Amino acid sequence: MTKGRATVIAGALLAGLIVLGLSVGPQGFGWGDGGALAWLRTPRVLAAVAAGLALGAGGAAQQGVFRNPLADPGLTGVFGGALFGLALLLGLAPEIAWQNAWVLPLAAFGGALACSALLVGLGGGGSTARLLLTGLGLNAFTAAGTLVIAARSGESRELLTNGAYGDWLGMATLELAWLPALLAAIAALSLLPLAHSLDLISFGEDTARCHGIEPVQARRRAMLLTALAAGAATCLVGQIAFIGLLAPHLARTLAGPRHARVLPLAGLLGAALLLGADTAGRGLWPEAPLSAAAVTAVLGAPMFIWIARRRDA
Amino acid sequence: MPEAIITVGGLGVQLGAHRVVDGVSMTAHAGTMTAVIGPNGAGKTTLLRAIAGLVPSATGSLSVGGADPRQANAPTLAQRIAYAPQLPASAWDFSLQEIGAIAGRPETYEQWLVRLGLALPGERRLSELSGGERKCAHLALAFTGLADPFGRALLLDEPGTSLDRTKQAALHHVMRGFAQAGAAVLVATHELAFARTCDEVIVLSEGRMIAIGRPDQTLTSDVLETVWGQA
């Protein structure tokens, strides 16, 4: 497949899935009278597309920074940190959270950023094993923290538990979703200018510097934007792994590893994957819908093992 | 006397408890080739990285093309210095064409590949190359970074390792060409035969400079015996 064509096909696939996503729901197939049903489903579709875009592009950026195809923000604790940030806010000061729309994304961004910093400080610059084990530890800690807060805060308990299972798409409203969706799109687009730096960082920091790139600066910007993407996506979906792994891997397979191709294509594929998973989860079993996180994990976990095995071979 | 490109005075690098480079002083002039030799762990790589401005904690005086590379920003550094690491690696499986595009000058990159004896289709990916071919792909990336070699520093860390005889000869020819174009070429190497063809040789052992000067003055049986324990 020629490289430009992959992006066009992914865009067309996403457009088709958007139409499908607007047509499927518990009220049956179709857009309803004057598009009333489609309008009802718009926030959910918007949230899935924006979150998937951020997850795909953010995953590709984090893998570029760590020079490692297994560095999915969902597995390295960055999304866990975002949810923990939300849990802290909802557990400690729920009234502030619901009065100002921008406080929720800010808390998620803060949590993701803190975990990114810990990941770089404790797990960076070493082996794949060290990176993933540090992420595993961060994930376990933030997940436990989220559950502890959920158990102690009566009103937010169900909300936070659903978030931990990546099951928030169903409650998306335009009022709640527009700001995180905008931030997700901004984060994903702002990663694009880093493509050349990430290409050169692939050859190591010494080589990057000798070709005119400041690797520390580029890495810091990429991590900051990935944390923003993770925070925004978490506000929309809750915690969800494997999109940030699957989408960049598919993008590299289809269009080669240059980041100018991988970042936008991984964003489009991430959006298509998340929207497809959400639509399948509620369309195939309307009486007992599956969360998008469950569907993506069924696809993503075997892929993770496959990439890990190939890497060691 | 031609212009001094690299000037190093009392250079020291401490890594943990270990003094990896200790009091190295040397000068490399435009149009010359200098070989840095010494056993494994003598400090050759660290010396080259320090001169390339990649070891900010290096002490002593250091000047490349009239400025201290430790203070230089990356774009300035990239204009003055080309550096090829000993064990280059890429996180992703780029094709030769893609590496040329990343280097910013695809035609120049392709020319360097041909000059190094690697005339392969541009679609060929790194994973499809042998160890020596891959080394050439990375060397060409470093060469492409140096738009105009005049008055610049070319720092190569064991560039000939894993190359076959034909590619080694091509590499020697390319390095000589850089020197003739006015660069100061500094090469860490284990090839004594190649070192004998250089203008100057620096012998390192345990971070210290044992000898410096013309090959016939430095590659003496005394020095070889002191450093390697055999002549």
Boltz contact constraints between the chains, C-beta under 6 A:
constraints:
  - contact:
      token1: [A, 67]
      token2: [B, 91]
      max_distance: 6.0
  - contact:
      token1: [A, 199]
      token2: [B, 102]
      max_distance: 6.0
  - contact:
      token1: [A, 202]
      token2: [B, 90]
      max_distance: 6.0
  - contact:
      token1: [A, 202]
      token2: [B, 91]
      max_distance: 6.0
  - contact:
      token1: [A, 202]
      token2: [B, 92]
      max_distance: 6.0
  - contact:
      token1: [A, 203]
      token2: [B, 90]
      max_distance: 6.0
  - contact:
      token1: [A, 206]
      token2: [B, 54]
      max_distance: 6.0
  - contact:
      token1: [A, 206]
      token2: [B, 85]
      max_distance: 6.0
  - contact:
      token1: [A, 209]
      token2: [B, 74]
      max_distance: 6.0
  - contact:
      token1: [A, 210]
      token2: [B, 78]
      max_distance: 6.0
  - contact:
      token1: [A, 210]
      token2: [B, 83]
      max_distance: 6.0
  - contact:
      token1: [A, 211]
      token2: [B, 78]
      max_distance: 6.0
  - contact:
      token1: [A, 211]
      token2: [B, 145]
      max_distance: 6.0
  - contact:
      token1: [A, 212]
      token2: [B, 74]
      max_distance: 6.0
  - contact:
      token1: [A, 212]
      token2: [B, 75]
      max_distance: 6.0
  - contact:
      token1: [A, 212]
      token2: [B, 78]
      max_distance: 6.0
  - contact:
      token1: [A, 213]
      token2: [B, 74]
      max_distance: 6.0
  - contact:
      token1: [A, 214]
      token2: [B, 74]
      max_distance: 6.0
  - contact:
      token1: [A, 257]
      token2: [B, 92]
      max_distance: 6.0
  - contact:
      token1: [A, 257]
      token2: [B, 94]
      max_distance: 6.0
  - contact:
      token1: [A, 258]
      token2: [B, 98]
      max_distance: 6.0
